[in-house]
C-alpha cells in the first residue's frame, strides 16, 4: 500500500518539476481518498492529473485506471489529491514552552508495542524511535527515517518517514483516549519550512484539536533539537478506515480516566502538572537570561527539575493570560526579584500569587488571588526517619490515632507544613515550629499557626505520589 506521505512526495515532485514556479512545500486541501495497493510482481501505472486555478495554485491528483474483468469501460480511480501554492505562508505554531513539554500524567508506550499491537505497518515505516509519551494534552514522539538509510537521497519534501511516524503517534493517542484506531484521510494544510533529513532524529508534537466526534482532528509540529520548526501539518482529519483493525488493544483504552487533582482546581486560578520526562531536547531554549544563569551551575538532576518548574510556570502564565498572549517564552520571567521565589507573569504585567513544587517525577505549579502553597511527595516511609524534626509529641499522638497509619499520616503533616511555608513566606524549618497539626485525614489536614490562625491543607494521591494544596484565605 502506498503510504500517504509517499503519495504527497510523488505528487509534489512531479508537479513542481513540470511547473517550476510552484513550491511543493506548501500544500492545502490534501485528501487521501482510496488506498493504492502495490504489487511487487507487476508494475502499476499512475497518472498525475493537473488543474490550474485562477489564483495561481495547482490542484493535482494521483490517479490510476481500472477495468473490471469483462467490462468494456475503463474507470479512473483517484487515490490522493492536493493543492500546491506559490511561496510559503506564515505558520502559526504553538508557543515553544507548550511544544517543549506535555501537561498532565503521561502514559509511556514502547515503540515495539506500538508496531506490534497498534500500527500494523512494515519495517520501513516503524520510525517512532524512543518511548512515546502521551497525555490528555497530546503526544511527544521522537521520530526518524528508516534504518538502514533510504537510498533515494534528499527528497523534494524531506524525509517522508518523519511525518508518517508522527501520524502513528496521533493514532496511538486516539487509541488511548478514544478507543479507536484512526489514520489520516485529509490535511487542511502542510507547510515544510526546512525539509527534514534522512539521517536525523526529530521531535513531533501532536496537539489534539477536536476529539469529541469523527473524524478526530490533530495538528502536528516537527522540531529539530535546537527548537527550530521544520514542518507543520494542521487540520489533520483522522478516522477509522476499512480493512484495518478499528479497536484499541485490550486494556489500553482508558474510558474512565479522571483527574485526581480536580478537587484542587476550584481553589486556584490555574494549575499545571507536568512530568520531568515529558521535556524535549530543546526545552532550555524557552529560558530567559536570568533563568539560564541559574540553570548553568546545576547538576543534571537538579537542572531537570528546575527546567520542568520553569516550563510549568511559563505555561501557567500563558494559561491565565488567555488567547491574547503572544509573548516569546523567553519573555515570560519565572524567577522573582529575590532570585529564588517562583513568579507567574501575565501578559498584562500582573503577578498573581504562585507556587511550584517538584519531585523526581512530577512538577506542579499553581496560581491564585491569595497566598498559596503546593507540595508533591512520593509515597514512602522517609518522613518517619525525621519526624522528630517537624512534629512534637502531641502531633505524633494525632498521627497514632489516625486510621491512615504512621507513614501516610506523617507524610501528610510534612507535606502540609511545606505547603504552608510557601504560602506564608517562611522557611521550611521555621514552619516546623511555627505551625502545629491539629488533625490529619486522607483528604484534609488542619494546621494552626503560633498566632492561632487556622489553615487547611487539601490532599490527593496520584500515581504513587501525594499532592498537597494550601491556600491562605485571610492573612492576619
N, C-alpha and C positions, 0 to 999 in steps of 0.2 A: 504494500500500500504506500503510495506517495505521501510523505509527511506534509502537513500544512506549510511548515517553514520551507521545505524544498519547493513546493509549488510557488510560493512567493518569490523565492530566489530565481527560479527559472523564468517566471513571467517578467520580473523586473529586468533581469539581464537581457532578455530578448527584446523587450520593448525599448529600453534605453539604448541598445545597440542600433536599433532601427530609427529611433528619434532622439538624436544626441542632445537636444535642448531640454530634455526632461530628466529628472533626478529620481531614480527608483528608491532612494532612501526615505521618501515621503509617500506613504500610501494612505488612502482613505477608502472607506466602504469596502473592506476586504470581506469576501464571502467564500466559504468552503461548502459547496452545495452537494457534491457527490464524491464518494471515495473513488480514487483511481487505483485499481488493483494492478500490480506489476507482475509480470511473468518472466522469469529468468530464461525460459526456453524459447520465448517468442517476443520479438521487438514490438513495441507499441508506438504508433504514430500519434503525436499530439499536434494540435494547431493552436496558435495564439491569435485570437480574433480581436482586432483593434478598432475602437471607435473614438474619434476626436470630438471633444466637447467644445462648445462655443467659447468658453473662458480659458481655453488653452490646455486643459488637462486631458488625459487619455484614459479611457476605460478599456481594460484589456482582460480577456477571458481565455482560460486554458480549456480547450475542448478536445474531445475525441469523436470519432464516427463509429456508429454501431449499427449492425444489420443483423436482426434476429434470423435464426435458421429458417429458411423457406420464405422469408419476407422479401418483397421487391423494393421496399423503400429503406434508404439509409437515414438513420436519425443522428442528430448531433447532440452529444451529451456535454453539459457544462459542469466542470469539476471545481474550478476556483476562478474568482474574478476580483479585480481591484482597480482603483483609480490612482494614477500616478500624476503628481503635480510638478510644478516648476519651482525650484528652490525649497528651502526647509522652513517650516513655520516655527514660531516660538512654542516651546514645550513647557507646560505648567507641571512641574514635578512637586512632590510633597516636600515640606521643609526637611533639611538634611538630618535634623535630630530625629524626625519620625522615620525617615528612610533607614537610619542607622540602628534602630532597635525595634523591638516589639513590646507593646504593653500587654500585661496580663500573664497568667500562668501558661507556660509553654508545654506542649506535647512534642517530644523528640522522636523522630521516625528515621530509622536506619535506611540508607539507600537500598541495601539488599532486600529489605522487606518491601519497600516501595515497588521495586521492579519484579519481585516475586509474587506479590499479592494485589497490587493496586493499579499499576500502569503496565499493561501487557504488551510491551514493545520489545523489539530485538536489541541485541547488544550494542549496536551503533547509536541507539537512542536511549541510553541509560546514563544520563550525564549530570544528575544530581550527585555530587562527589563527596559531600560531607553530610552528617546527620542533619535532617531538615527540622527546622523549628517552626511550629505553628501555634497560634493563639487566636482568640476571637478578633484580634487586631490585624490578622493576616499571616503572612509567612515570610521567613528569611531562608533563602536557599543559596548554597554555594554551587555554582554551575560551571561547566567547562565543555570543551569539544570532546569527541570520541577519542579513545586510545585503542590502537595506535593512531597517529595523526592522519587527518583526512588528506589524501594525496592530491586533491584538486588545487591546493594552494589558496591564496586570498580570493575570496568570493565577492561578488558585487555588493552584497548586503552584510558582509562579515560572516562570522560563524553562524550557521543555521541551528546548531545544536544548543546554543546558549538560551535563546528564547524558547526553544522546544522544551528544554528542561524546566524552564520557569512555568510553562503550561502544566507540566507534571506536578509541580508544587501546588499550583492552584487546584488541580484535580484532587490531590491528597487533602487539601484544606476542605474542599467540599465534601469529601467522604467523611471527614471528622465531624463537621458541623451541620451538614445537610443530609448525610446518609446515602448520597447518590454518587455515581461515577460519571463525570462530565468531561467533555473535550470541546475545544473551540470550534464554533460554527461561523463566527464573524468577528471582525475587529473594526471599530469605528475609525481609528487612526493609529498608524505605526510610524514613528519617526526615528531614524537612525542618525544620531548626532556624530558619533565616532564609531565606525564599524568595529565590532568585536573581532579578536584574533583567534585563530585556531589553536594557539599554544598557550592561552592564558586562562586563568580562573576568575570568575566574576561573582558578584552578589546580586541576586534577584530579589527585589522587594515586591511582594504580592499584596495588593490592597483590595479587600472586598468592597464593592460599590453597591450592589443590590443582591441580596441573598434570600429574600422572602418569597420569591416566585421564579419560575423558569422563563427564560434562561437566566442563570446566575451570571452576574457581571463583575468583572475584575479590571483593575489597572495593574500593569506590571512595569517596573522601572529597573533597569540593569545598570549597575555601577562597577567601575574598576576599584582597585584597592586604595586609591587616593581620594575616592569620593566623587570622581567625575562621572556624570551621567553619560552612558554610552548609547542607550536607546530606551524608548518608551513606547509601550503599546497600551492604548486606552480604549475603554469600551469593549473589552473582550467578552463576547457572549459565549457562554459555555453551557452545554446541556447534554443529556443522555443521547447516545447515537446507537442506531441499530447494529446488531452483530457483536457488540461488546458488552461485557458484564455491567450491570447497572446498579448493583448494591455494594455498599462498603463491606470489607471483611468483617466477619463476626467479632463483636466486641469493640470495634474501632469507633463506630458512630456513638457519640455521647448526646443523646436526645434530651437527657435530663440535666444537662450541665447547668449549674447555678453558681453565682458569685458569692463566696463566703464573706466578702467584705461589704456586701450591700448594706448591712446594718450600720456601717461607718459613714456611708455617703450622705445621709440626711444631716449629719453633724458637721459637715465641712462644705466648703465651696467647690472643692475639686480634689481628686486623688488620682495618682498614677502609680501603678505597680509594674515593675519590670524585673526580669531575671538577668543576673550577671552574664550568663552565657548568651543571651539574646542581644549581642552587640556585634556590629560589623567591624572589619579591619579599619574602616575609615571613621570610626566614631570620634576619635580625637580631633578630627577636622571641624567639629562643632564648637570647640572651646575658644573662649576669649583669651586675650593675652594674660590676664590675671589668673584665669583658670589653668592655663598651660604652665605658668610659672609655679603654681602649687603642685601640679602633676609631676614636673620634671624630676625631683629628687626621690620620688616614691618607689618602693619595691613594686614588682609586677602585681603581687597580690593586693597591696593597698591601692595601686593605681586602678585596678579593675573595679574595685568598689567605689572609689572616688569618681571615676568616669561614669559609672552607672547612676550615681547620685546626680551628677550634672545633667545627664540626659533626662532623668525623671523630672528634675526641676524645670528644665527648658520646656519639656512637653507640657508640664503643668501650667507654666506661664502662658504658653500658646493656647492651651485649652481654655483658660479663663479670659483670655483677651478676645476670643471669638474670631469670626471669619476675616476681620479687617486687619489681622496681624501679618504683615509681610516682612518682618524683620529677618535678617540672616541670623542663624542660631548663634553666631559669634557675638552678635549684638545683645543677646539675652544673657545678662550677667547673673550668675548664681552664687557668687561669693559676696557676702556683705562687707561693709566698710571695715569691720574689725578683722577681716581676713580669715575668719573662722566660721561664723554663723552662715546658715543657708539663706538664700534670698530668692524670692519668686517675683520676677519683674514682669509687669504687664505693659502692653503697648502704650497705654495712656500715661505711663510713668508711675502709677501707683504701686505700692509694695504691700500686699496683704501679709498677714501673719502666715508663716510657713514653717514646716518641719520636715525632716528627712531622716530615714534610718535604713541601714542595710546590714545584712549578714553575709555568709558565704554564698547564698543562693539568691535571695530577694533584696530588692531595693524598693522602698515605698516613700513617696513624697505627698504631702497634703498641705492645703492652704485653707484659711478661714478668715472671718472678720473679727476673730478674737484669738487670744493666745492659745496655742495647742501644741501637743507633743505626740509623736508616734514612735513606736518601737517594734522591731521584729527580732525574734529569737528562735533558734532551733529548739525543738522539744528535747530536753536532755536532763541528766542528773547534775550537770555542772553547777547550777546555783546552790546546791546543797553544800558544796565544799566551802563556800564563802558566806553562808547565811549569817554568821556571827557579825559580819561587817555591816550588813544593811538591814538587819532585823534585831529587835530586842526580844526579851523573853516573852512579853505579852503577845507580840506579833507571832512568834513561833507557836505559842499556845493556840492562837486563832487558826493557824495552818493545821495544827494537830487535830482540831475539832472539825475541820472541813472534810467532806467526803472526797475531795479531789486527790488526796494523797500528798505526801510531803513534797515530792518533786514538782508536781503540777502547781501546787499551792505556792511554793517558794518562787517558782518561775514567774507566776503572775504578780507577786509583790515586787520582785526585782524589776520586771518589765514596767509595771505601773509607776514605780519610782523613777525609772529612767525617762519615761514619757513625761512625767510631772516636772522633772528637772528641766527638760527642754521647754515646756510650757511656761514655767515660772522664771526661766532665765538664770538658773542657779547651777553650780557644779553638781555632777553626779554624786560625789562624796558628800556634799552638803545635803543632798536630798535624803541620804540615809538616816540622818539625824533630825533634819528639819521636818520630815514627813513620817507619819506612822500609819500603818494599815489598821483599819477598824473592822474590816470584813473582807473576805475573799470568796469568790464563787466562780463558776465557769464563765458566765457572760460578763460579770462586773466585779471589780474590786473597788473598795471605798477607802480613801485616804483622808487624813486630817493634817493640816499644817500646824506648826507651833503656835500660830496665832488663832487657831480654831476654825480656819476655813475648810469646808468640806469639798472634796474633789472625788469625781467618779471616773474610773478608767474602764473602758469597754474592751473586751477580749473576744477574739475569734481564732480558730485554728484553721490552717490551710497547708496541705501537703507536708505535714510534719513540722510546722512552724507555728509559733504563737505570735499573733499581731495584737498590738495594744494601741488604743487611741484615747487621749485625754484632752478635753477642751476646758478652758477656764472661762466660765460664763460671767463671773463677777470678780474682778480684781479687788483686793482690799484697799 
